[in-house]
């Protein structure tokens, strides 16, 4: 929070407020839980001397330089090694990484490989929606980047006077309602908000199915003659992974009949693939390379 940094609150105190209880106690000590508003760097220093490993290793994947600088300042208030990971930590150029490919995309792709092997395909639904893929040989095919669900809805509201703002909570609640009732959002919606949502959902569902078709076409062509890298699993079941804040919605939209979120003609899953959600894919990707 910028206001905390401006009002003189110590970096250690700001950091302590951001941490889950178990990690908070590991860094500052259990006694510090009762003194959240008085956490100090000295507490972290004292606690570190009671551990076998004094310095905490913090591994960072970032896409925002300003946020990285703030996080580094906070972590400097405790005994730590601050390690910023880059693209080569996950895939090098010989493995298909292109210059400028986001390290967050490479990390989630590595997480998918860790779970299911090559070929891998990841949809990451956040402020931006991305998809990234590898082939049977473990080389990065590339991917795509576009506005996320909320970005699309907010742009409609911002750029027109007649369309309302739809919050992320409203979107998730409406998706949950379709699951509980068994009634998908109608293609011919009768309210403005539902008309906005169903259009965005149909766009993502159609785009996602097309990407999966192309992935299977490119990644599994002549796959009997290709093998994944030594020590890596082969994604025989064609598992597609969805992650990010809207990963659960993507997971439904990419299912046969779009998971019942929007209307669809029952046609079965002719492409023979599976879709799995994983909110913490990026963390598993980081863990896999350490």
SELO-304498 format. One record per residue (C-alpha): residue in one letter; x, y, z. Coordinates in steps of 0.1 Angstrom, whole numbers, plus 5000, padded with zeros to 4 digits. Layout:
BEGIN
A,X,Y,Z
...
% end
This chain:
BEGIN
X,5000,5000,5000
X,5016,5033,4989
X,5000,5052,5018
X,5017,5029,5043
X,5051,5036,5027
X,5044,5073,5027
X,5033,5077,5063
X,5065,5063,5078
X,5053,5028,5086
X,5084,5006,5088
X,5089,4981,5059
X,5090,4952,5085
X,5056,4962,5098
X,5041,4965,5062
X,5055,4931,5053
X,5042,4915,5084
X,5006,4926,5075
X,5009,4908,5041
X,5019,4874,5054
X,4999,4843,5063
X,5001,4835,5099
X,5025,4805,5096
X,5050,4825,5075
X,5046,4855,5097
X,5055,4835,5128
X,5084,4818,5109
X,5099,4852,5102
X,5090,4873,5132
X,5083,4846,5158
X,5050,4834,5173
X,5051,4861,5200
X,5050,4888,5172
X,5015,4877,5163
X,5002,4895,5193
X,5021,4926,5185
X,5013,4931,5148
X,5014,4968,5150
X,5048,4968,5167
X,5067,4943,5145
X,5103,4954,5141
X,5134,4944,5121
X,5150,4933,5154
X,5123,4907,5159
X,5131,4892,5125
X,5168,4893,5132
X,5164,4876,5166
X,5141,4849,5151
X,5165,4842,5122
X,5193,4833,5147
X,5171,4806,5161
X,5168,4788,5128
X,5192,4764,5111
X,5191,4786,5080
X,5192,4822,5090
X,5183,4839,5057
X,5150,4834,5041
X,5152,4829,5003
X,5126,4849,4984
X,5122,4839,4947
X,5104,4864,4926
X,5087,4863,4892
X,5075,4898,4882
X,5059,4917,4854
X,5057,4951,4871
X,5090,4969,4879
X,5075,4993,4904
X,5060,4965,4924
X,5093,4946,4923
X,5111,4976,4938
X,5086,4979,4966
X,5088,4942,4974
X,5126,4943,4974
X,5125,4971,4999
X,5102,4952,5022
X,5123,4920,5020
X,5154,4940,5028
X,5139,4946,5063
X,5144,4909,5072
X,5173,4885,5069
X,5168,4873,5033
X,5182,4865,4999
X,5161,4883,4973
X,5163,4863,4940
X,5147,4877,4908
X,5141,4849,4883
X,5143,4855,4846
X,5132,4837,4815
X,5164,4815,4811
X,5157,4800,4845
X,5127,4783,4830
X,5133,4779,4792
X,5164,4791,4772
X,5164,4802,4736
X,5173,4767,4724
X,5142,4755,4741
X,5121,4780,4721
X,5119,4810,4745
X,5117,4842,4724
X,5130,4875,4736
X,5103,4894,4756
X,5083,4864,4765
X,5069,4871,4800
X,5087,4852,4828
X,5053,4846,4845
X,5042,4827,4814
X,5073,4807,4814
X,5069,4799,4851
X,5033,4787,4847
X,5043,4766,4817
X,5070,4750,4838
X,5044,4743,4865
X,5022,4725,4839
X,5052,4705,4827
X,5059,4695,4863
X,5024,4681,4868
X,5016,4666,4834
X,5047,4668,4812
X,5051,4678,4775
X,5033,4689,4754
X,5019,4715,4777
X,4992,4742,4773
X,4984,4768,4799
X,4956,4794,4799
X,4962,4822,4825
X,4932,4844,4832
X,4941,4876,4849
X,4942,4913,4839
X,4955,4900,4807
X,4946,4866,4794
X,4975,4845,4780
X,4980,4811,4766
X,5014,4794,4762
X,5024,4760,4749
X,5052,4735,4744
X,5055,4706,4719
X,5064,4669,4724
X,5101,4677,4725
X,5097,4703,4752
X,5102,4733,4731
X,5081,4765,4735
X,5056,4769,4706
X,5046,4804,4717
X,5012,4817,4726
X,4989,4847,4727
X,4980,4877,4749
X,4948,4896,4751
X,4925,4915,4776
X,4911,4895,4805
X,4875,4890,4814
X,4874,4920,4837
X,4895,4941,4813
X,4869,4935,4786
X,4839,4943,4808
X,4855,4974,4823
X,4864,4987,4789
X,4828,4985,4777
X,4816,5003,4808
X,4844,5029,4806
X,4840,5037,4769
X,4802,5039,4768
X,4776,5058,4788
X,4749,5031,4786
X,4767,5000,4798
X,4771,4993,4836
X,4802,4983,4855
X,4803,4946,4864
X,4825,4936,4893
X,4847,4905,4894
X,4825,4893,4923
X,4793,4897,4902
X,4809,4876,4874
X,4820,4848,4897
X,4786,4848,4914
X,4768,4845,4881
X,4790,4817,4870
X,4784,4799,4903
X,4746,4804,4898
X,4747,4786,4864
X,4765,4757,4880
X,4741,4754,4909
X,4709,4759,4888
X,4720,4739,4858
X,4708,4768,4837
X,4735,4784,4814
X,4736,4821,4805
X,4712,4824,4776
X,4727,4833,4742
X,4699,4858,4737
X,4702,4875,4771
X,4674,4897,4785
X,4694,4919,4808
X,4723,4943,4799
X,4747,4927,4824
X,4740,4892,4812
X,4743,4903,4776
X,4778,4917,4783
X,4789,4886,4802
X,4776,4860,4777
X,4793,4878,4748
X,4826,4879,4766
X,4823,4842,4777
X,4814,4831,4742
X,4844,4849,4729
X,4868,4832,4754
X,4851,4798,4749
X,4855,4800,4711
X,4890,4813,4712
X,4900,4786,4738
X,4886,4758,4718
X,4904,4770,4687
X,4937,4773,4706
X,4933,4737,4719
X,4926,4724,4684
X,4958,4741,4670
X,4979,4729,4700
X,4968,4693,4694
X,4975,4697,4657
X,5010,4712,4662
X,5022,4696,4694
X,5010,4660,4688
X,5017,4657,4651
X,5040,4627,4645
X,5044,4625,4683
X,5052,4588,4680
X,5086,4598,4665
X,5093,4625,4692
X,5101,4622,4729
X,5100,4647,4757
X,5134,4656,4773
X,5150,4631,4796
X,5133,4630,4830
X,5101,4647,4818
X,5067,4631,4816
X,5047,4627,4784
X,5013,4644,4785
X,4995,4615,4770
X,4961,4626,4782
X,4963,4660,4766
X,4957,4678,4798
X,4952,4716,4795
X,4958,4737,4826
X,4940,4769,4836
X,4954,4792,4862
X,4951,4829,4873
X,4923,4848,4890
X,4898,4837,4864
X,4913,4803,4858
X,4883,4785,4873
X,4860,4803,4848
X,4882,4794,4819
X,4883,4758,4831
X,4845,4757,4828
X,4843,4774,4794
X,4868,4750,4779
X,4849,4719,4790
X,4826,4701,4767
X,4793,4721,4764
X,4813,4749,4781
X,4807,4735,4815
X,4771,4747,4814
X,4781,4784,4818
X,4769,4793,4784
X,4746,4775,4760
X,4761,4750,4736
X,4751,4722,4713
X,4759,4689,4730
X,4786,4675,4707
X,4809,4655,4730
X,4846,4661,4734
X,4858,4650,4699
X,4893,4664,4705
X,4899,4641,4734
X,4915,4664,4759
X,4911,4673,4796
X,4910,4706,4814
X,4924,4710,4849
X,4925,4741,4872
X,4955,4750,4893
X,4955,4784,4910
X,4991,4780,4922
X,5007,4768,4890
X,5033,4796,4890
X,5045,4786,4925
X,5049,4750,4913
X,5069,4762,4883
X,5093,4781,4906
X,5096,4751,4929
X,5104,4728,4899
X,5135,4747,4889
X,5150,4752,4924
% end
